[in-house]
Amino acid sequence: MKTFGLEHTTLNACVKEAQQERLVITREGNPVALIIGIDEEQLELGSDASFWTLIEERREEDSISRKELEQALMSA
């Protein structure tokens, strides 16, 4: 993740950089924005109701915590 000072960049430069990795924008050294680039597929999925229905269904399923998963992998 890169950090750019607002006073040292342009919107165009930020957008270009955000296509490669997340970008934190700072003002007077304090973080004020996070810019994340997206592609056409992500944009389409984000506005697709059936995609969000699937996400909601998966979140309701039984799951284990990350810690439990790591322990299971370590003991395998």
C-alpha positions in Angstrom: 0.0 0.0 0.0 1.4 3.4 -1.0 0.9 6.7 0.6 0.6 10.0 -1.2 0.4 13.5 0.4 -2.6 15.4 -1.0 -0.5 18.4 -1.6 2.0 16.5 -3.7 -0.3 14.6 -6.2 -3.1 14.9 -8.7 -6.3 13.0 -9.0 -5.1 11.5 -12.2 -1.9 10.2 -10.6 -3.9 8.7 -7.7 -6.3 6.9 -10.0 -3.4 5.5 -12.0 -1.6 4.3 -8.9 -4.7 2.8 -7.4 -5.0 0.5 -10.4 -1.8 -1.2 -9.2 -2.3 -1.2 -5.4 -4.3 0.5 -2.6 -3.4 4.1 -2.1 -3.7 6.1 1.1 -4.0 9.9 0.7 -2.8 12.1 3.5 -3.4 15.7 4.4 -0.8 17.3 6.6 0.5 13.8 7.4 -2.9 12.4 8.5 -4.7 9.7 6.4 -7.9 11.2 4.9 -8.8 8.8 2.1 -8.2 5.3 0.7 -8.4 4.8 -3.0 -8.9 1.3 -4.4 -8.9 0.6 -8.1 -11.5 -1.6 -9.6 -12.1 -3.3 -12.9 -15.2 -3.8 -15.0 -15.9 -7.2 -13.6 -15.8 -5.9 -10.0 -18.1 -3.1 -10.9 -20.6 -5.5 -12.5 -20.5 -7.9 -9.5 -21.0 -5.0 -7.1 -24.2 -4.0 -8.7 -25.6 -7.5 -9.3 -28.4 -8.4 -6.8 -27.9 -12.2 -7.3 -24.2 -11.8 -6.3 -25.2 -10.1 -3.0 -27.9 -12.7 -2.4 -25.2 -15.4 -2.7 -22.9 -13.5 -0.3 -25.7 -13.2 2.2 -26.5 -17.0 1.9 -22.8 -17.9 2.4 -22.5 -15.7 5.5 -25.4 -17.5 7.1 -23.7 -20.9 6.7 -21.8 -22.5 9.6 -18.2 -21.5 9.6 -15.1 -21.7 11.7 -12.8 -18.9 12.9 -9.5 -18.1 11.3 -7.8 -19.4 14.4 -9.7 -22.7 14.2 -8.7 -23.0 10.6 -5.0 -22.4 11.3 -5.1 -25.0 14.1 -6.8 -27.5 11.8 -4.1 -26.9 9.2 -1.3 -27.2 11.6 -2.6 -30.5 13.0 -3.2 -32.0 9.5 
